[in-house]
Amino acid sequence: VQLQASGGGLVRAGGSLRLSCEASGNVPNTWRVRWYRQAPGKMREFIASIDNRNITDYVDSVKGRFACSRDDGQNTYYLQMNNLKPEDTAVYYCKLFLLLSMANYWGQGTLVTVSS
């Protein structure tokens, strides 16, 4: 399985972006996708997740602004980001966890820059 992340870019504060994470290869039907971000000079942090039961989880800093979704037919997972703030500037990563094999697959990261 390989993950291809896309959708990052430059946006003004208050704007929106949608990140995509497309998985190639065979993806079993029990999985969880976690989204992380790493701001300059900071540790990578977990921000959101979605699993095959459509259960989502968000950290407080993005709750109400970010939303995870999925397109099982395309093996693609999305992170919709609304009302972006300058402090959301970071490289965003997706990670696919397959429950049966306990394997983790990382996307390559996509840069989001939010200007004030």
N, C-alpha and C positions, 0 to 999 in steps of 0.2 A: 504494500500500500504506500502510495506517495500522496502528499498534500501540496496543493498549489494555492497559495494565498494571494489575494488581490484586492483592490478597492481603496487603498490608501491614497493620500494626496494632501493638498493644501486647502484649507477651508477657513473661513472667518468664524469667529466666535458666534454661536447661535445657529450655525449651519449644521448640515447633516452629511453623513457618509454611510455607505453600506459596504462592509467588508465581506468577502467571500472566501470560502475555504473548500476547494474541490478535491475530493479523494478519488484517486485512480486505483484500479485494482478491485479485488473482492472485499467488500465491507460487510461483515456479518450483521445480523439484525439486532445485536445487543452491543451498544456502544455509548460512549459519552464524548462530547466535544467540549473542551475547555478553551476559553480565550484568556490570554495573558497580555500584558503590556510591560514594556520596559522604557521608562523615561530616562533621559540623559543623566548619567551619574547615579542612577538608582537601581535597586534590585528589580528583577522581573517579578510581577505580581499577578495573581489570579484576579480576574474581574467578572467572568460570567461563564455559565455552562448550560448545556442542554443535553438531554439523553434520548434514547430511543423511545422512552415513554412520554416524551415531550415535557419532562420536568425540567424547569429552568431554575437557575440560582444566580444571584447578582450580589456584588459587594455594594455597600451603602453608597459609595461615591458615584456609582453609575445607575443605581436603581431608579427607575422612572424615566431614564433618558436612553438607555441602551436596551435592545431586545434581541434575543437569539431566536433563530428559526432554522428550518431545514427543508430541503427538497430531496426526499429519499430517492426519487426516481433519477435524479442527477448526481446523487452522492455529494451534494453540496450543502454547506452549512453557512449561515449568514449571521453577521452581527450588525444590526441596524443601530446607528449612533446618531442621536438627535440632540439638539441644544448643546453642541460641543463647546467646551471651554478650553482656554489656553493650557490649563493643567492636564488636559487629555492628550497633549502632545507626547507621542511615544512611538516606538515600534511595537506593532501588535502581532501576536502570534496565535495560531490555533494549534491545538493538540487533540488528536483523535486517540481515544483509549478504547481498545476492544476487550470486552469483558471475558470472552472465552479464552483468548490467548494471553491476556494480561499484557498485551503489547501497546506501546505508545508510539505515535507517529507525529512529528512536528512539521508544521508548515515553515516556510523560509522567513516569515516576517514581512510586514508591510508598514511603511512609515506613514503616520498620521501627524500632520502639523496644523495646529489651530492658532491662527493669528488673532490678536486682540483688536 
